[in-house]
Amino acid sequence: MAYFLGRDVKTAIVTEHGTAGFTNTSGIAAVATGPTADGTNIADLVGLTLSSNAIGSSEVMKDVTGVEVSLGTVDEDIAYMGQRTALKAEVKKETTITITKKRQDGFWNSMWAKGYRWGASSTSAAHTGNTQPSTTHGYRLFVGFKENSEYLTVPGCTFSEYSVSLNADGVQEETLTFLSHISPTVTAGPDETNAIGSATFPL
């Protein structure tokens, strides 16, 4: 697990769909043709303009206080008769990114309440999560470090948890948790390729 202060990294979120994204109208989320990223809205992968192969100021999520990245695997225990030690077999990778940010409006609450956990399937419909994941499934997260010299890209994420911390004397904070079973990449710039390693996600 690694924890980064919001001021030390640049974080951006896009949908994996080529043309579909989500708009923010007075804190209410809706599926639409991908808008331009402005730190509040989620942009489509094609529509997100990365300045000089980096996350520019217009694409960065605003008011992020912390980003926690956890890398792991999902294992299966296999026991053989007569053997004292069980076999640990790796089933798939598991990457969890938790973003804590100051709550600006009800946009992320609306995203969670409306069930937009799996991204968009078209410019007019959200993904239901009832089909086998493909290259248009979910969200892609970018976390940039070291003054745009290195980026962590996590494709095929699902919006898995949402919570709000209430504070009577201060600013409310919301926590967004994204989960992916696809191996992340660390490259010199954000990885915007349509797929990682093949035509479909290596699930």
Beta strands, then each sheet from edge to edge (+ up, - down):
strand 1: 2-5
strand 2: 10-15
strand 3: 20-25
strand 4: 28-33
strand 5: 43-44
strand 6: 64-78
strand 7: 87-102
strand 8: 139-145
strand 9: 150-165
strand 10: 173-180
strand 11: 185-187
sheet 1: 1+ 6- 7+ 10- 9+ 8- 2+ 5+
sheet 2: 1+ 6- 7+ 10- 9+ 11-
sheet 3: 3+ 4-
end
